[in-house]
Amino acid sequence: MRFRETLPETELAVNDFGLWEPVSGSSIDVSELDVVVTPLVAFDSQRNRIGMGGGFFDSTFAFLRDRRYWLRPKLIGIAFECQRVAEIVPNPWDIRVFRVYTESS
């Protein structure tokens, strides 16, 4: 994953995944981000998550895996309450989110 500064005048284009992204702008190092909001496929009460299966999220934020204290960025999951499951057994490379918000949060 790459992150770029996006301003009102930033030109956007649709990428191969059908998502709008900036075509120019200053690159931002992932460790300089304050908050990253990400959709989830499923989550549990321990903040384990299942994403879309590409591994991009986990590899991008792997530097957070061994931290004792959560600094930044704060990884915030957005989901519906019906996506909550009893337990997700994480793989060693999985990165948990800092918090999950649903419509009942």
SULNOR-V595451 format. One record per pair of residues at least 4 apart in sequence whose C-alpha atoms are under 7 Angstrom apart, sorted by the first residue. I is the first residue (numbers start at 1). J is the second residue. If there is no record, write none. Layout:
I:J, I:J
This chain:
1:56, 1:60, 3:27, 3:28, 3:30, 4:25, 4:26, 4:27, 4:28, 5:25, 5:26, 5:27, 5:28, 6:10, 6:22, 6:25, 10:22, 10:24, 11:22, 11:23, 11:24, 12:20, 12:21, 12:22, 12:23, 13:20, 13:21, 13:22, 13:23, 14:18, 14:19, 14:20, 14:21, 15:19, 15:20, 15:21, 28:32, 31:72, 31:73, 33:72, 33:73, 34:72, 34:73, 34:74, 35:73, 35:74, 35:75, 36:73, 36:74, 36:75, 36:76, 37:75, 37:76, 37:77, 37:78, 38:76, 38:77, 38:78, 39:77, 39:78, 39:79, 40:49, 40:50, 40:51, 40:77, 40:78, 40:79, 41:50, 41:51, 41:52, 41:83, 42:49, 42:50, 42:83, 42:84, 42:85, 43:47, 43:48, 43:49, 43:50, 43:83, 43:84, 43:85, 44:48, 44:49, 44:84, 44:85, 44:86, 44:87, 44:88, 47:96, 47:97, 47:98, 47:99, 47:100, 48:88, 48:90, 48:96, 48:97, 49:96, 55:59, 56:60, 57:61, 58:62, 58:93, 58:94, 58:95, 61:95, 62:95, 65:95, 74:98, 75:97, 75:98, 75:99, 76:97, 76:98, 76:99, 76:100, 77:97, 77:99, 77:100, 77:101, 78:100, 78:101, 78:102, 79:83, 79:101, 79:102, 80:102, 80:103, 81:102, 81:103, 81:104, 90:94, 101:105
